[in-house]
Amino acid sequence: MDDIAEIAKAVLTAAESGCQIAPFSTTRPKFDLATAYRVAAEVRRQGEAQGLRVVGRKIGFTNRTIWNEYGVYAPIWGVMYDTTVSDAAPGETVVSLGTLSEPRIEPEIAFGIARTPEPGMDEAAILDCLAWVAHGVEIVHSIFPGWRFAAPDTVAAFALHGKYLVGPRTPVRRDLLQPLARFEIVLSRDAVEIDRGRAEDVLDGPLSALRHLVEMRIDPPLSPGEIVTTGTVTRAFPVAAGERWSTRVDGLPLAGLSIRFAA
């Protein structure tokens, strides 16, 4: 396709303005995953030209229990920026929804890269490449109305990334290998439990999700200092200004998060 730059500009404009647009897969019959990743690379190039700085990657659609809901049946990935990733505040964190379109909350596990993991590594070797592990919350959003899209659309549109809140970082230890495949996360709204998810739903665990990303041979490869988020452990739920959401992590030495959403 010869309009990669035009599509990338449309993605950036929609994200900045909060306006939604028709999925590219409905207006361009040849809009496939290979094309979408070319668009994503151009989105990154244009964003960096505007002063954005990449701080990490996100893996999306790793939770197999939600594949039927969205009609996406394999993981995707995208980049995150210094303007979209922040640390959780002590106690309650206030998160502005701003121009995010139809935002939803996703409780996840995030990793800090210490050295570049390589294809062929198992989960134990991947763990040795990490500096820290943290519980985090991603706010995803859809520039496509009603969360209706095909997989290539999501790749082009920041992999649906809106914001990411990183909780306290815990140094990686070898004895976390098994707990990282067995923990649960409880998600609550206004002190009422909404959902709970298990590590195994995320491609058998966050380390397995990270291993999958490495095996995709992404370009550029992961580098030391990057943050990698591994996908929602529960289902994703709509959020609105004025709501208070909280999480609890069972089976890992990671603190839960409390969030109040603002306009």
Backbone hydrogen bonds, N-H to C=O, Kabsch-Sander energy under -0.5 kcal/mol:
donor,donor_aa,acceptor,acceptor_aa,energy
7,I,3,D,-2.3
8,A,4,I,-2.5
9,K,5,A,-2.2
10,A,6,E,-1.8
11,V,7,I,-2.2
12,L,8,A,-2.4
13,T,9,K,-2.5
14,A,10,A,-2.3
15,A,11,V,-2.4
16,E,12,L,-2.2
17,S,13,T,-2.1
18,G,14,A,-2.1
21,I,143,I,-3.1
26,T,23,P,-1.5
27,T,23,P,-0.6
27,T,24,F,-0.8
28,R,24,F,-2.1
31,F,28,R,-2.1
32,D,30,K,-1.5
36,A,32,D,-2.5
37,Y,33,L,-2.5
38,R,34,A,-1.3
39,V,35,T,-2.2
40,A,36,A,-2.7
41,A,37,Y,-2.0
42,E,38,R,-1.8
43,V,39,V,-2.9
44,R,40,A,-2.3
45,R,41,A,-2.2
46,Q,42,E,-2.9
47,G,43,V,-2.6
48,E,44,R,-2.8
49,A,45,R,-1.8
50,Q,46,Q,-1.0
50,Q,47,G,-0.6
51,G,48,E,-1.4
52,L,47,G,-2.4
55,V,80,M,-2.4
56,G,80,M,-1.2
57,R,227,I,-2.2
58,K,78,G,-2.3
59,I,229,T,-1.8
60,G,58,K,-0.5
60,G,76,I,-2.2
64,R,62,T,-0.9
64,R,201,D,-2.1
66,I,63,N,-1.5
67,W,64,R,-0.8
70,Y,66,I,-1.5
71,G,67,W,-1.8
72,V,67,W,-1.2
76,I,60,G,-2.0
78,G,58,K,-2.1
80,M,56,G,-2.7
82,D,53,R,-2.2
84,T,81,Y,-1.5
85,V,81,Y,-1.4
86,S,164,Y,-2.4
88,A,166,V,-3.1
93,T,258,S,-2.6
95,V,93,T,-0.6
95,V,260,R,-2.4
96,S,94,V,-0.5
97,L,262,A,-2.8
100,L,97,L,-2.7
102,E,100,L,-0.6
104,R,140,V,-2.4
105,I,237,F,-2.6
106,E,138,E,-2.1
108,E,136,G,-3.4
110,A,134,A,-3.3
111,F,228,V,-2.7
112,G,132,W,-2.1
113,I,226,E,-2.7
114,A,129,C,-3.0
115,R,129,C,-1.9
121,M,118,E,-1.6
126,I,122,D,-2.4
127,L,123,E,-2.5
128,D,124,A,-1.4
129,C,125,A,-0.5
129,C,126,I,-1.6
130,L,127,L,-1.8
131,A,112,G,-3.1
132,W,112,G,-0.8
133,V,170,T,-2.4
134,A,110,A,-2.5
136,G,108,E,-1.8
137,V,165,L,-2.3
138,E,106,E,-2.9
139,I,163,K,-3.0
140,V,104,R,-1.9
140,V,138,E,-0.7
141,H,160,L,-2.1
142,S,101,S,-2.2
143,I,141,H,-0.5
147,W,144,F,-1.5
148,R,145,P,-1.2
149,F,147,W,-0.6
153,D,150,A,-0.8
154,T,150,A,-1.4
155,V,151,A,-1.7
156,A,152,P,-2.1
157,A,153,D,-1.8
158,F,156,A,-1.2
159,A,154,T,-1.6
160,L,154,T,-0.5
160,L,157,A,-2.4
161,H,158,F,-2.0
162,G,139,I,-1.1
163,K,139,I,-1.9
164,Y,84,T,-2.9
165,L,137,V,-2.9
166,V,86,S,-2.7
166,V,164,Y,-0.5
167,G,135,H,-2.3
167,G,165,L,-0.5
170,T,133,V,-2.8
172,V,131,A,-1.6
176,L,173,R,-1.7
177,L,174,R,-1.6
180,L,176,L,-2.1
181,A,178,Q,-2.0
182,R,179,P,-1.6
183,F,179,P,-1.3
184,E,250,D,-2.5
185,I,197,G,-2.2
186,V,248,R,-2.7
187,L,195,D,-3.2
188,S,246,S,-2.9
189,R,192,V,-2.6
190,D,244,R,-3.8
192,V,189,R,-1.8
193,E,191,A,-0.5
194,I,187,L,-3.2
195,D,187,L,-1.8
197,G,185,I,-2.3
199,A,183,F,-2.5
201,D,198,R,-1.5
202,V,199,A,-2.0
203,L,62,T,-0.9
203,L,201,D,-1.5
204,D,200,E,-1.7
205,G,199,A,-0.5
205,G,202,V,-2.1
208,S,205,G,-0.5
209,A,205,G,-2.0
210,L,206,P,-2.5
211,R,207,L,-2.4
212,H,208,S,-2.3
213,L,209,A,-2.0
214,V,210,L,-2.3
215,E,211,R,-2.3
216,M,212,H,-1.0
216,M,213,L,-0.7
217,R,214,V,-1.7
218,I,213,L,-0.6
225,G,113,I,-3.1
226,E,223,S,-1.9
227,I,55,V,-1.9
228,V,111,F,-2.6
229,T,57,R,-2.1
230,T,109,I,-1.9
233,V,107,P,-2.7
234,T,107,P,-0.5
237,F,105,I,-1.4
239,V,103,P,-1.8
242,G,261,F,-3.5
243,E,240,A,-1.9
245,W,259,I,-2.8
246,S,188,S,-2.4
247,T,257,L,-2.1
248,R,186,V,-1.8
250,D,184,E,-2.8
250,D,248,R,-0.6
251,G,249,V,-0.5
254,L,252,L,-2.1
258,S,91,G,-0.6
259,I,245,W,-3.3
260,R,93,T,-2.6
261,F,243,E,-2.6
262,A,95,V,-2.6
